[in-house]
Amino acid sequence: MANNPTVARWTAVAPPKPRPASGTYVTAMQAAAFRSYMQTHSESETARQLGLSQIRTRELLVQYERNLLRDAGLSPPSLKEMLKGDISTRFQISRDLRNGRPASHARAVAMPVPAVPATGEAADGWRHVEPPSSGVRRFVVTSARADATVHGGFMRNLEAYAGHHGAELVVAALGPRSGAERGLVREPIDFAGRLDLRADIMPPMVSRMPLEGLQHLSPGRWAAFPHASQQLESLPRIGRLPPRVHLTTGAATAHGDPARRTPARLGALVVEMLPDGRVLARTISTSASGDGSFHDLDERVSKGRVATGLRVAGLVAGDLHHPRCDPTVVTATWGSNDGDDGLVARLRPHAQVLHDVCDMRARSHHERRDAHARFAHHVRGTGDVRAELASTAAFLERIRLADGVTAVVHSNHDEHLLRWLREADHRSDLLNAEFQLDRERALLARIRSGADTDTFFAETLRSLSKDGLDGVRFLSDGDTFPIGGVECGVHGHAGPDGTRGSVGAFERLGIDMVLGHFHRPLARGGLHVSGVCQLDLGYARGPSSWAIAHVVVHHDGSRQHVFLDGDRFAA
């Protein structure tokens, strides 16, 4: 183990000194240095703010990290040894956010915490849970510090939820061992070879992204890690292997970090096991300052009671890319033709948000000079632009909400229509010549009148619909569409100040958002990204982190990713 660079050298032993009366080894000065550093991302700027030397500032930051390890019941390396290395990546600060000189030191890594053997556990140190012979077997997984106060309302509601569904409640241990640890789990759990609960791993405790550096764990399957901060990442996999997701559980005890300014939240993980071996998982969360009430799909748990059959505030679907969207995804989401057997029928959202509704594959600028692609469209009959847009309009007619708002977000594939009109020559495309000239004439008339061209895509779809897509709201570039206080009207392809959109750029905005565009589901703090409705769009090559997933938005602003497994998003 000593030769493995990913394994830290500290061990789980009793702290060498009695714990201070404050409950933490972190001093006020160390907390102040950390707070300043997380704001400035610069040791030199932090030193100026505190009136200290840079050497003293670095010592305070390292001592802060060392004392957090002591708080967790771990014996850290010496101060001299820990002073070596890059400070920023220990606290999961991206290098593009940093001020000051760059560094090339290794990032902080997760710490394996030896589990105390449990009575009756398997010989390999794992608990193995098999699928049920019939019905659904459920677990509710959260975490807690033995030396912290559990949120009574949240715990009561978790117990009520577990009782309502006949689920087993699992509370994984966080932080230091103590005599009050009875009932807390430190052994890893294997759910039917599909999902691992890695209670034997402690991600970095002070971290914007606690999953950083854990990609090598639980290869080929989902993995959940006990942590007070909730994060979800879809990881790349090769070929047509099923999606692989890492996520954290959330906790029933609010984080005890004296320097963090982020709003404290409570959370848990719902695990559903089906007889065929499928394992479905999704997170639940709520504010630590509330009464512990939370939502899960169409249910709300409050004051120890479970209310069912409720409408959710909104559903942000993965990017559609019609007509390429997978028929299985369409049926699982919007049901068959009668529309009463899909996820939307169960959740009955007040609003549904759609991204990249039309793929515009008939005449994509990516294939403009690809003779083979044009020939493929010719022999398959997929090169008719008008037919593709009319088909998309008909699809929107079918899936629009009868008793809610259907919002179509301005997306990059919407802009492909304008680019086609701008760049294509109708004389070399007889199949589309008439429609292209018709749309070009309409566009020129719009420009002459001074109208905005952002809505031209919407105007085109409405003109091809039987009823003008009544009840469908097309958002223009820059429009907002909040649901439960969460911004859901941004696609993600355009970043701040004219830059190309990126996850990091939107994360830095500090706004609660749900984006599309990236096709890679993730949740980092207030930023959530939905997935896609077709994993094979033709242009993606190499390992892929794309996944079929939607984001459920609740009235209190909490959000849940739901992933498709087979023909369903949830049991």
N, C-alpha and C positions, 0 to 999 in steps of 0.2 A: 504493500500500500504506500510505502514511503516514496516509491518511484513513480507513483501516479500523480501527475501535476494537477488533476482536477479534485483531489481530496485534500481538504485542509488538515492542519496538524493539531488543531485543538481537540480536546476530548471532553466527554461529558463527565465531569467530576464536581464535587461540592465546591462552592466558592471559597477562596482562601480567607476572606474576611467576612465578618457579619454584615448582613445587608443593612444599609442606612435606614433611619426612620422614615425617610421620604419614599422608600420602596424601590429606589433605583440608585445604581452607582454613578449615574450621569450627574455631573455637577451643573450648576446654573451657567457657569462660564462656558463649559463644553457645549451645552445646549444652545447658548447664544451664538457661539461660533458656527455650529452646524446650521442654525436657522439662517444666519447671514449667508453662509456658503450656498445653501440651496436656493437663495434668491439671486445671488450674484454669479454663481458658478465660477468664481475666481478666488484663489487663495490671496492674491495681492489685494484685491478689492475688499475682501473680508478683513484682512489685516488693517487696512486704512480705516474701515468703519469702526473697528474695535480699538484702534490705537495701539496695535501690537506689532511685533516683528512677524515676518512671514514664517520664520522657523517656529516661533511660539504658536502661531495660528495652526500650522500643520500638526504640531504636537497635540493641540486641543482637539482637532478633528479625529486624529488617530485614537486619542484617549476616549473620545466619545464612542467610537466603534468598539474599542476594547471593553468599555463598561457595559455596552449593550450585550456583548457576549457574556459578561459576568452575570448580567440580569437574567440571561437564559440558562444559567447554571453551567456555563462552559468556561474552561480555563484557556485564555488566549495565549498566543506567543508573546515574547518579550516586546517591550515598546520599541527597542532598537530594530528588531526584525520587522515589526509592522510599519515602521516609518518608511521602509522601502516600498516603492510601488506607486501606482497612480491613484490619487485620492478620488478623482471624479467618478471613475468607473466602479469604485466600491459602493458609491451611492447611486449607481445606475443613471448617471447623467451622460447623455449622448455627447460625443465629442463635438458634434456640430452645434451644440448649445453652449460650449465652454468659451470662456474668455481666458486670456493668458496663453502660455506656451503649451504646445502639444506634448503628449507623453506616449510612450509605447509600452507601458507596463501592462501586465495581465489584469483582466477584470477579476472582481470578487467572484467566488464560487459558492455553491450551496454546500452545506455541511451535513454529512451523514451522522445521524444521532442513533447510537445503538439502542434498540428497543429492549425493554424489560420483558423477558419471556412471559407470555400469558398462559394460563392454565388451559390445556387442551388444544393449543395451537399446533399447526403442522410442523413437521420436523425441519422444514426449510425456513422457519421463522415467519411464514406468511399465513394469513387466514384465507382460505379458498372458498368462494361462494358459488354454488352451482345454480343454473337457471331453474325456475320452477317447472314442475311437470305440467301445470296448467295455470291459467290466469296470469297475473303480474306480481312479481316480487319487488317490493320497493324498499329503498333505504333513504334516510335523510341524514346527510353528513355535514357537520359543522366542526368548529374547533374552538378551543378556549384555553386561556392561561389558568393554571391551577392557583396562582397567586393573585388573580384579578377577580373582580365581581362580575358575575354573569348578568346580562340584561334580563331581568325577571320576566318582563312582558314578552320579549322575543322567544325566550326559552319555553315559556308557557305555550306560546302559539306553535312552536315547532313540535312540542309534545302533542298538542291537539291535532295538528296536521298529520303527524305520524299515526296517531290513534285512528283518525278518520279513514286513512288509507291502509291500515294494517301494516305500516312500515316500521322498520327497525331504525331507531335513532342512534347514530354513531357520533361521538364527540371526540375528535382527535386532540391530542395534547399539544399545546404551544408553550414555549418558554421553559423555565427551570423545573426540574423534578422537585416534588415536595411530598410530605406526608398526606396532603389533601388531594392527591392525584387519583384517588379511587374513582373508577368509572371512566377515566380518560384513556384513549387508545393511542398507543405508540407503535403498534405492529402494522405492517402494510397489509392491505386487503386486495385480493385478486377477484374481480367480478367477472367470472366466466371467461377469462382470458381476453376480455375486450377493454376493460377499464381497471386501472390500478389506483388505489388510494395509497399514496406514498407517505404514510405517517412516519416513516423512518427517515425522512429527509426534511431538513430545515432550510428553506430558501433564505437568502439575505433578509434580515428583519427590517432594516431601513432601506427601502427600495421602491422606486417608482415602478419597476417591473420585476417582481419577485421570481418570475419564470426564466429570467435571463440565465443562460448557461446550463439549463437542465435538459436540453434537447436530446442528450444521449441516454436519458433514463427511459425505461419502459418502451423500447423500440417496437414499432409495429402496432401499438395500441394507444388508447387514450390514457392519460394520467392526471390525477388530481392531487394537489399538494396543500396541506393545511397552511393557511396564512390569513392574517387579518385583512389584507387588501385583496380584492377580487380582480383577477386578470384572466383573460382567455386568449389563446393564440392557436391558430391553425398552422400546423407545421408541414413543410414540404415532404412529399413522398414520391416514390418512383412509379411510373406507369399508371395502371388502373387500380392500384391498391386503395382500400377505403380511406377516408379522411382520418387524420391523426391529430388529436387536439390535446393541448396541455391547458389546464385551468387550475385556479386556486379555489378553495372552498368558501372563503369568508369565515367569520368568527362570530361567536355569541358574546364575546367580550370586546369592548372597544380597545383600539390600540393604545398602549401606554407610553408612546414616545413623546417626551416633553417638548420636542422641537417641531413636530409636524403640525402644519396649519391646515391640511386638507380635511374636509368634513368627514367625521367618523361615520362609518357605515357598518352594519351587521350583515352577515350573509350565511348561506348554507347551499348545499348541493343536493339536488333530488336525483336519485338513481332508480331507473325502472328496468327490470330484467324480464324478458319475454321467454316463453318456452323454447323458441327456436334458437336461443343463444344471443339474440340481439340485446344490447345494453344501451339505453337512452339516458342522457344526462343533461341537466340544465341547472343554472344557478338561480337563487332567489336572493333578494337583498332589500334592506330598508334602512332608514336613517337611525343612527344610534341615539339621536336626541328625541325620537318619537316614543310611542307606546309599544313598539315591537310588532305592529301589524305588518303583514306583507301579502303580496300577490303571487300566485302561481297559475299561469294560464288563465282559465276562466274562474278561478277560485280566489277568495280573499279570506285570510285568517286574522281575526281580531278578537282580543279579550278571551282567548281560548275557544272560540267558535269558528267553524268553517262554513262560509257561504259559497255555494256552488252555482254554476250556470250564469255567471255575470259577464257582461260585455267588457272587453278590454278597450283601452283608449285608442290604440292604433297598432297596425302591423306594417312593418317595413319589409317588403319582399326582397329577396335576392334579385340581382339584375336579370330582367326577363330575356332580352335578346330574341324576341319573337321574329321569325317562326322557328328558331333553333331550340327554344326551351324544351326540356325533356318532358314528354307526355306524362311520365310517372310523377314528376314534380308538379305538373299542372293539376293532375287528379288529386294528389295528396294535399295540395294547397286549396284549390277551389272546387274540388269535387268533380264528379262526372257531370254529364250534361244537365242533370236536375239540380246539381250544386248543393246538395244537402249532406254530403258525406266527407267533406274536407276540413282542413284546419280552420279556414275562414268561417265555415258554418258553425264550428264549435266555439270559436272565440267571439264571433259577431262584432268585429271592431267598429268603432265609430268612424275610423278613418283608415284607409289603406294607402300606402305610399309605394309607387312603382318607379323603378329606374331603368334606363336603357330599354324602353319598351320595344323598339324596333332595331334589329341588328343591321339593317340596310346591307345585307349580304349580296343582294342582286347586283349591285354596282359599287362595291367598296373601293375606296381609293387605294387600299392596301393591295388590291389585285388589278390595278389599272393597267399595268404592263405585264401581267401574268397571263400569257396566252393559254396555258394549260387550265388555269382556273376559269377563264372565259369559256373554254370548250366544255368543261365540266358543267357549267351553268347551262350551256346550250343543250347538251344531251339529257340533262335532268330536268329541264324546264324550270329552273330557278332564277333565271336572269331578268324577269319582268319586274321592274321597280314598282309600277302601279299595283300589280297584283300583290306584291309583298306588303306595301303600305295599306292596301285595302284589307288584307288578311289581318294585319295588326289592329286596324280599326274594329274589325268584327270581333277580334279576341277581347279588346277592351270593352266592347258592348256586352260580352258574355260575363266578364269577371267583375264589372263595376258593382259597387255596393248599392243595393236598393234602398237601404235606410242609413246611409252614411256617405262620407266624402271619399272619392277616389282621386288622389292627387298624383299627377305625373310630373316627376322632377326633371328640370332641364338637364340633359345629359350629353355627353360627348357624341354618342351615336346619333342623337337628334341632329347634330350639326353636319353629319355625313350627307344629308339631303342637299343642304346649301352648297357644300363643297362639290358635290356631283354636278349641280347646275352651273357652278362657277368654272369647272375645269373640263367637263366632258364635252365631246363634239357629237352632236346628234347625227351628223352625216355618217359617222362610222358605227352607229348603233341603231339600226333600223327598228329593232324590236321596241326600243324605248323612245324613239324620236318624237312621236306625237305627244306623249306624256311629258317629256322633257321640255318641249317647246311651250306646252300649255302652262306648266309650272313656271317656266322662265318668264312668260308673259305676265302671270299673276305676281311674280316677285318684282318685276320692273314696275308694275303699277303700284305696288306697295311702296317701293322706294320713291317713286315720283310723288306720292301723297305724303311722304315724310314719316310713314308708319315704321314701327320697330320691326326688324326682320327676325328677332328672337322668337316671335310667335308664329313664324311661317310654317314650321313643322307641325304645330298644333292645328293651324288652319287647314293644312293639307289633309291630315287625318280626319278632321271634322267633315271636310268636303267629301270624303270617301265613305262616311258612315251614313246609315239609314236615317238616324235622328240627330246627327250632328254631335254625337257623343254627349248627350245630355247627362248631367250629373258627374261628368269627369272634368276636373280642374287641372289645367296645364299651367305649371309654374314657369315663369320667365326667369332668366338668369338674374340672380340677386334677390328673388322673392324668398320670404321666410315661410316656414310651415311648422309652427311649434305644436307638439303634442305632449301634454303633461309637463310643460316646461322644457321639453327636449326639442332642439332644432332638428327637423327632419326634412328640410327643403333644400339641402345641399347634396349634390351628387358626389363631388370629390375630385373631379378631373382638373379643376382650376384652383390653384392655391392662392395665397395672399400676394398682393402686389404684382400680379401678372405672372407668377411662377407656375410651374406645373404642380398639380396637387400631389401631396404625399401624406402618409399617415403622420409623420413627425410634425409637419407644418400645421395640420389641423389639431394635433394634440397640444401644440404650444398656444393655440388660441384660448384654451382654458374654458371652452364652452361645452355644455352637455349636448352632444350631437349623435345622430345616427347617419352614417354615410353609406353610399353604394360604391360603385366603380371598381374597387380593388379586388373584388371576388374572393377575398381572403378574410373570413370572419375573425374578428378580434374585439377584445374589450380591454381598454386601458383607462382606468379612472372614468372620466366623463365621456370618453369617446368610444363609440361602438361602430362596427362596420358589418354590414350584412354580407351574404355570400352571393351565389349566382344560381341560375336555374338550368344551366347546362355546363357540364365540366369540359366538354370538348367543343371549343369554338373554332378550331382549325389553326389559329395563329399562335397558341401557347405551346412552347416546346420545353423539354426538360422536366425536372422535378417540379411538382405543383403543390401549392398550399391552398388552391381553390377548394371550396366546399359548398354544398347545397345547404343553405341556412337562411332563415328569416330572423328578424328581431321583433319581439313583442314589446310594445311600449305601454306601460300602465299609467293610470291617472296620477299616481304619486311621483312619476318620473323614473321609476325603476324599470329596468329592461332585462329581457331574457333572450338569449340565442336559442333557437330550436333547430336542430340538425335533422335532415332526412336520413333515415336508415331503412332501406327497403322501400316500403310503401307508406311510412308514417313518420310524423315528427314527434309524436308523444304517444304513450300507451293509452 
